[in-house]
């Protein structure tokens, strides 16, 4: 069983202001920074320093609002980051560090340092333990540290959410996720239509260009959209269901009917605002991101999104589940009959190219064309990962060391390690062995269990968010069969989704 939150050990207390001493220290730092900026920096930099200092002071006082700011910063982290000694440092890392420091200061000001014990903590610690156990076999400890830090950051952010985020913050977080996804979708469609990007991304005879947003590559861009789209789709279904909900009549007692109407509390105002938004708003957000997902031409993202749509529809139940079950059945039948020509040509070509590669007898000497390059390259890296796992069965070659040891396992012309195996499960097996694969599988099954329980126990807006979060995990699991989405800040987005599922599970148990 998954660990549950114990009321005696739960640190999700009502938010309290920071003690006067800590507030005074933050104000002093802000004043010093402002003074230095005004004296020594140019006007534009001084203004930026002033705004940054004010924002930092606000986050020190109220760390949860730093989390709201972190969400849209994640997909835009790459353009504003620096590479220092192989470790990429940018605004996301700095903001996360500030949020965690503010959390610790708040606990210190209350003289109560409490680490929460939410669901997933034990499987997460087990997974981290196996990661550390794989370090002795690592060729590059620097690479091992870099990848391990990702999972430590994810855990720290997850614990922060479990300890500090309240019910009233949830709509703000969901709004930030949707706005970030829409901003990336708009940027990707601009690149697609106006051909803004590398020539190698040109499509359809140069008429369009594969969208890549701020991710430099179309596949992680499509992966990020797939981590937002299920939430938008679930909210759309929830809103449509509310529009067709018949009003309840004849079920209220006369005493209840005579009660004066209750004003909404501040905690519920944003949820009410969501319910007042027309379905067209959610439809616009969903349609914009679907169009951008198509523009990415990422097959892994398409398949992952299709799986997420099916799961959302089934979880939501009703006519949507029946409709999508029928659609999937029809598509599966057409695929079994080889009827890919019934699909739009641009989509069918993306899948028929893959099928042709499955007939290649030897990857090392296979003839490479523009159409099959990406697929053969993936197969070569999958084969290398399997060979690593075969030679290091129990604890692998060391976490994060796939690229470091890849030259010893390179196949044919495929000498570039690419950073990962383009299949996260094979990557885990190669780097942490059978022990790591089992620990990661346990962690991921626990995450799905948490998501399912959150859906079952919640209602209304919370249920829509929980269903969307569960299907974000579905997309991630499917897409990771052909890629690695724990890159470029997306691992923090995944941690936030896990945190939201934890919160909804807890909220649903509160009276």
JOKA-V755382 format. One record per residue. N is the residue number from 1. SS is DSSP state (~ for helix, > for strand, _ for the rest). Layout:
[[N	SS] [N	SS]]
//
This chain:
[[1	_] [2	_] [3	_] [4	_] [5	_] [6	_] [7	_] [8	_] [9	_] [10	_] [11	_] [12	_] [13	_] [14	_] [15	_] [16	_] [17	_] [18	_] [19	_] [20	~] [21	~] [22	~] [23	~] [24	~] [25	~] [26	~] [27	~] [28	~] [29	~] [30	~] [31	~] [32	~] [33	~] [34	~] [35	~] [36	~] [37	~] [38	~] [39	~] [40	~] [41	_] [42	_] [43	~] [44	~] [45	~] [46	~] [47	~] [48	~] [49	~] [50	~] [51	~] [52	~] [53	~] [54	~] [55	~] [56	~] [57	~] [58	~] [59	~] [60	~] [61	~] [62	_] [63	~] [64	~] [65	~] [66	~] [67	~] [68	~] [69	~] [70	~] [71	~] [72	~] [73	~] [74	~] [75	~] [76	_] [77	_] [78	~] [79	~] [80	~] [81	>] [82	>] [83	>] [84	>] [85	_] [86	_] [87	>] [88	>] [89	>] [90	>] [91	~] [92	~] [93	~] [94	~] [95	~] [96	~] [97	~] [98	~] [99	~] [100	~] [101	~] [102	~] [103	~] [104	~] [105	~] [106	~] [107	~] [108	~] [109	~] [110	_] [111	_] [112	_] [113	_] [114	_] [115	_] [116	_] [117	_] [118	_] [119	_] [120	_] [121	~] [122	~] [123	~] [124	~] [125	~] [126	~] [127	~] [128	~] [129	~] [130	~] [131	~] [132	~] [133	~] [134	_] [135	~] [136	~] [137	~] [138	_] [139	_] [140	_] [141	~] [142	~] [143	~] [144	~] [145	~] [146	~] [147	~] [148	~] [149	~] [150	~] [151	~] [152	~] [153	~] [154	~] [155	~] [156	~] [157	~] [158	~] [159	~] [160	~] [161	~] [162	~] [163	~] [164	~] [165	_] [166	_] [167	~] [168	~] [169	~] [170	~] [171	~] [172	~] [173	~] [174	~] [175	~] [176	~] [177	~] [178	~] [179	~] [180	~] [181	~] [182	~] [183	~] [184	~] [185	~] [186	~] [187	~] [188	~] [189	~] [190	~] [191	~] [192	~] [193	~] [194	~] [195	_] [196	_] [197	_] [198	_] [199	~] [200	~] [201	~] [202	>] [203	>] [204	~] [205	~] [206	~] [207	_] [208	>] [209	>] [210	_] [211	_] [212	_] [213	_] [214	_] [215	_] [216	_] [217	_] [218	~] [219	~] [220	~] [221	~] [222	~] [223	~] [224	~] [225	~] [226	~] [227	~] [228	~] [229	~] [230	~] [231	~] [232	~] [233	~] [234	~] [235	~] [236	~] [237	~] [238	~] [239	~] [240	~] [241	~] [242	~] [243	~] [244	_] [245	_] [246	_] [247	_] [248	_] [249	_] [250	_] [251	_] [252	_] [253	_] [254	~] [255	~] [256	~] [257	~] [258	_] [259	_] [260	_] [261	_] [262	_] [263	_] [264	_] [265	_] [266	~] [267	~] [268	~] [269	~] [270	~] [271	~] [272	~] [273	~] [274	~] [275	~] [276	~] [277	_] [278	_] [279	~] [280	~] [281	~] [282	~] [283	~] [284	~] [285	~] [286	~] [287	~] [288	~] [289	~] [290	~] [291	~] [292	~] [293	~] [294	~] [295	~] [296	~] [297	_] [298	_] [299	~] [300	~] [301	~] [302	~] [303	~] [304	~] [305	~] [306	~] [307	~] [308	~] [309	~] [310	~] [311	~] [312	~] [313	~] [314	~] [315	~] [316	~] [317	_] [318	_] [319	~] [320	~] [321	~] [322	~] [323	~] [324	~] [325	~] [326	~] [327	~] [328	~] [329	~] [330	~] [331	~] [332	~] [333	~] [334	~] [335	~] [336	~] [337	_] [338	_] [339	_] [340	~] [341	~] [342	~] [343	_] [344	_] [345	~] [346	~] [347	~] [348	~] [349	~] [350	~] [351	~] [352	~] [353	~] [354	~] [355	~] [356	~] [357	~] [358	_] [359	_] [360	_] [361	_] [362	_] [363	~] [364	~] [365	~] [366	_] [367	_] [368	_] [369	_] [370	_] [371	_] [372	_] [373	~] [374	~] [375	~] [376	~] [377	~] [378	~] [379	~] [380	~] [381	~] [382	~] [383	~] [384	~] [385	~] [386	~] [387	~] [388	~] [389	~] [390	~] [391	~] [392	_] [393	_] [394	_] [395	_] [396	_] [397	_] [398	_] [399	_] [400	_] [401	_] [402	~] [403	~] [404	~] [405	~] [406	~] [407	_] [408	_] [409	_] [410	_] [411	>] [412	_] [413	_] [414	>] [415	_] [416	_] [417	_] [418	_] [419	_] [420	_] [421	_] [422	_] [423	_] [424	~] [425	~] [426	~] [427	~] [428	~] [429	~] [430	~] [431	~] [432	~] [433	~] [434	~] [435	~] [436	~] [437	~] [438	~] [439	~] [440	~] [441	~] [442	~] [443	~] [444	~] [445	~] [446	~] [447	~] [448	~] [449	~] [450	~] [451	~] [452	~] [453	~] [454	~] [455	~] [456	~] [457	~] [458	_] [459	_] [460	~] [461	~] [462	~] [463	~] [464	~] [465	~] [466	~] [467	~] [468	~] [469	~] [470	~] [471	~] [472	~] [473	~] [474	~] [475	~] [476	~] [477	~] [478	~] [479	~] [480	_] [481	_] [482	_] [483	_] [484	_] [485	_] [486	_] [487	_] [488	_] [489	_] [490	~] [491	~] [492	~] [493	~] [494	~] [495	~] [496	~] [497	~] [498	~] [499	~] [500	~] [501	~] [502	~] [503	~] [504	~] [505	~] [506	~] [507	~] [508	~] [509	~] [510	_] [511	_]]
//
